[in-house]
Amino acid sequence: MDSQINSFGDMNHRLFEIFKKDDFYFGIGDISNYSKLPQSKLRYWEKCGYIKSMDCNKNQNRKYSYKTLMKVLVIKSYLESGFTLSAAAKKAETFSKYQSIVHHMLKSRVTGIGTIDGKAAVNMGPLSKDPTKSIYFVEDENGINAFIKSNQ
């Protein structure tokens, strides 16, 4: 990454601290607002076993994980495409497996955030077979590009 990475050092550290946490929880109102679904529908989906809230005390509001938020949005998307709730939930379960892989890959592989040639870049860490090189994703006017760069 170029010399501008130094100006991102503090931000880089802060983002990693946030990103590495797995304890992002949302209240039912947050899920409802974000998904534009009524809370009653979310409670029904939970009663049917399509989504699950976090275990909490009897007098506390329901809390949902980020993974559940994503599942709600996928179910909603399939429902809007004409699928039944049961079919949409089944499809969303498959998506959850892929989402979990992507989440773990990003959590374990992202090693730096900064710039290359003045463009936003993410360092995805060294190659397994050649640790002297790393893979980077760089955003430019054409989208996201991946490339391999020497660590020297």
N, C-alpha and C positions, 0 to 999 in steps of 0.2 A: 504494500500500500504506500502511497506517496507521502510526502512530508506533511500533508494536511491531516494525516492520521493522528498526529500529536494533539491537534486541537479537538479531537474527538475522544481523547483518553478518558476523561471524566464521564462523558456521556456513555462511552463504550462500557465502562465498569458498571454504571447505574443500570443500563439496559440489560446487561448480563444478570445482575442480581434479581431483577424483576422477571426476566425470561426464564431463569432456572427454577423459579418457584412453580409448584403444581397446585397451589392452594387458592386459585381464583374461584371465588364462589359468588353466585348471584342470587338475590331474592326472587321470589316468584313474580313480583312486580317488575323487576328488571327484565326477566325473561319475557314477560308479557309485553312490555313496552318495546323491546328490541324485535320480537317476532311478530308483533301486531296481532297476537292471539289473546283471547280473554283468559283470565286466570282460571275460570271454571273449566275451560277446555284443557288446560295444562293439568289441573287436578284430575280430570277424567282420564287423560292419557296415563297419568301416574297410577291411578286406581286399576287401569287395565294392564299395567306392567310395561307399557311402551317406553316410559321414561322413569327415572328414579331420582328422588331428592336425596340429599346427604342425611345421614343419621344426625338428629339433633334432639334436644330436650323437648318435652311435650308442649311447653308454652312458647317455643320459638317458632318463627316463620320458617317455611321451607327454604332450603338453600340448594342450589344446583351448581354443578361443576361446569366449566367451560365446555367439556366434552358433551354434556347434556344440552347445553345451549346449541351447539352445532347439530346435535341429533334432532332437536326441535325444528331447527331451520330446514334440515333436509326432509324431515317428515312433511312439513308444511309445503315445501317445494313439490314433493310427489303428490300431495293432495291437490294442489293447484293444477297439476298435470292430469288429474282425473283418476288417480289410484285410490283404492279404498284405504281406510286408516290402517287396517291389518297389513295390506301389501306395502304401504308406504313405510310403516314401522319396520317391516322385514328388510326392505331395501336400505333403510337408514342404518340398520344393524350392520350390514355389509360395509357401508360407508364408514362406520365407526371403527372398524378394524383397520381400514386404510388410513384414516385420520390419526389413529394411534401410532402407526408406523411413522407417518410424517412428523408428528409431534416429537417422538423419541429421536428421530434422525436429526431434526433441527436442534433439539436440546443438547444432544451429545456432540454434534459436529460443528456448530457455529463457534468460531474461535476469535473472530474480530469483525468490527464494523468500522468503516471509514470511507476513504475515497481512493480511487485509482484514476490518474489523469483527470482529476477534478470531478469525477463521476462517483455517485454513491456505490459502495461495494461491500460485499459480505464475504469474509474468508471462511470457507467451509472446512478448513483444516488440511493436514497433509494427506497425500495419497498413501494408501496402505502399502503398495509395492514400491514406492519411491518417496520416502518421507522428506526428501530435499525439495519436493514440489508440493504446492497446495492448489486446491481448486477454489476459484473465486466466481461469484456472481456479481455482475456489474450492470447497473441500469443506465441506459442511454435513451435517446429519442426513439429508438426502434424497439425498445422493450428490455427484457432481461437476457443477458448473454453470459454463458459459462465459459471459462477458460482456465488453463493450467499455467501457473507462474512459479518460477524458481523462488525458493525461500531466502536466497542470498541477497 
